[in-house]
């Protein structure tokens, strides 16, 4: 049985690849765009977070379906309302 190789990166290592600040990755993208178990892991239940590059890259190139987002209303502080 072969294990698939995964590239694990810290937010600091991921930052230059996706052109976002590490603090922004950890505070805004984590748990809103990147989800635990898919885009990042916490090995051995510790506080350290490793982002899975292959999943992040797949998410970056995924096309957005604008028709499905037809009723999204942008809010002042950056959030959205699904009207």
C-alpha positions in Angstrom: 0.0 0.0 0.0 1.5 3.4 -1.0 0.9 6.6 0.9 0.3 9.7 -1.2 2.9 12.3 -0.5 1.4 15.6 0.8 3.2 18.9 1.0 2.7 20.4 4.4 3.4 24.1 4.9 3.2 26.6 7.7 1.3 29.8 7.1 4.7 31.6 6.7 5.8 29.1 4.0 2.4 29.3 2.3 2.3 33.1 2.3 4.6 33.7 -0.7 2.9 31.0 -2.8 -0.6 32.5 -2.5 0.5 36.2 -2.0 -1.3 36.6 1.4 0.2 37.6 4.7 0.6 34.7 7.2 -1.6 36.5 9.8 -4.3 37.0 7.2 -4.1 33.3 6.3 -4.5 32.2 9.9 -7.2 34.8 10.9 -9.3 35.3 7.8 -8.8 32.3 5.5 -8.6 29.5 8.1 -12.0 28.1 8.9 -13.7 30.3 6.3 -12.0 29.2 3.0 -9.5 26.6 4.3 -11.1 23.9 6.5 -9.5 21.5 9.0 -9.1 18.0 7.6 -9.2 19.2 4.0 -6.9 22.2 3.6 -5.0 22.0 6.9 -4.2 19.6 9.7 -3.2 19.8 13.4 -0.9 16.9 13.8 -1.1 15.0 17.1 -3.8 17.4 18.4 -1.3 20.2 18.9 -1.7 23.9 18.2 0.7 23.9 15.2 -1.1 24.1 11.9 0.1 22.7 8.6 -1.6 23.6 5.4 -1.8 20.9 2.7 -0.5 22.6 -0.5 -2.2 20.2 -2.9 -5.6 21.0 -1.5 -4.9 24.8 -1.3 -3.7 24.7 -4.9 -6.9 22.9 -6.0 -9.0 25.5 -4.2 -7.1 28.4 -5.8 -7.9 27.1 -9.3 -11.5 26.1 -8.7 -13.8 28.3 -10.7 -16.5 30.2 -8.9 -20.0 29.7 -10.0 -21.2 33.3 -10.2 -24.8 32.2 -11.0 -25.0 30.4 -7.7 -23.8 33.5 -5.9 -26.4 35.7 -7.5 -28.1 36.6 -4.2 -25.0 37.5 -2.1 -25.0 41.0 -0.6 -21.6 42.4 0.4 -21.5 43.8 3.9 -19.5 46.8 5.1 -16.9 44.9 7.1 -16.1 42.3 4.4 -18.8 39.7 5.2 -21.6 38.7 3.0 -25.4 38.2 3.4 -26.9 35.3 1.5 -30.2 37.1 0.6 
